[in-house]
Amino acid sequence: MDIQFKKGVLDLCVLSLLKKSDCYGYELVNKISNYIIISEGTIYPLLKKITGDGLVKTYLKESNEGPPRKYYTLTERGHEAADRMEKEWMDFSNKVNDLLRGE
């Protein structure tokens, strides 16, 4: 899949996953990788950006497997952005699918 295409939807994927539950970075990579191929190097700059944009905030949580993990959780602004982006994506993808089917 084209790298630019993936970059365009990764914000949506991350925000949608965080709507369901708080996650740490590597966990997000694993969840997204179940559907599309990505690397850790793609997610961490994105997490830094959306944190700076006020869409997520972080907290540390103890881990049984090493040092504490940095978890990401949506802010109220992040929930609003996720809802808006999901709606925009569904509208857009439905129109593209209609076009591809020739409707």
N, C-alpha and C positions, 0 to 999 in steps of 0.2 A: 504494500500500500504506500502511496506517495507520502513522504514525510511531512510536507506542508499541509496536506489534508488532515493528517493525524493531529498536528499541532493545533489546528483550528478547533478540534473538538475535545482536546484533553482537559481544558478548563471545565467544560460541561461534565465530563466523566468524573473528574475529581470532586466537584461540588455535589453531583448527584450521589456519589458514594458516601460523602460526608453527611448528606441529609439523612442517610440510613443509620450511620453510626460513626463515632469518632474513630480515627485510624492514625497509625504512625506511617511514615513515608514508605518504608519497604512493604508494608501491608498493602498500601495503595497500589504500588507497582505490581504486586502479585495478583491483586483482584483485577486490575485493568488488563494484565497480561493473559488472563483467562479468555479475553475477547480479542484483543489486538496486541501486537508485539511492540513493547516499549522497553526502555532501559531506565535504570535509576537516574542516570544523568539527565533524563528528560523531566522527571517529576520534581526533583528538588529545586531547580530554578523556578518552576511554576509555583510550587508551594511558597517560596520566598516572595514571589510577585503577588499572589493572592492574599498573603498575610499582610504585606505592605499596603494593599488596596483596602484592607479592613474587612475582607470577606471571611477570613478565618482567624482564629487565635490559637495559641498553643498552650500546652501544659505538660509537665513531666509526670510519668507514671512508672512506678517500680516494675521491673521485669524479673521473672524467674530465670531468665537466660542471659543475664549480663547487666550492664548499666541501665539506669532508667531510660525510658523511651519518650521521645517528644511526640505527643499526640496532637492532632489537628482537629478542631471543632468549628463548626460554622457559627458565625455571628448572626445577628438578626439581619444585617445587610447581606450576608452570605446566603441566608435562606431565601431572601427576596430575589437575589441574583440567580440562584439555582432554579427557582420557580420560573422566572422570566426566560432564562436560557432554555429550559426544558420545553416550554411552550413554543418558543421560536424554532427550536430544533424540530419539534413534531410538525409544525406548520410547514417548515422548509422541506423536510424529508418527504412529507406527503405530496407536496407539489412536484418534487423531483421524481418521485415514484410514478405519479400520474403522467408526467412528461415521458418517462422511459417506457411506460406501457402504451403511450400514444393516446391517452384519454384527453 
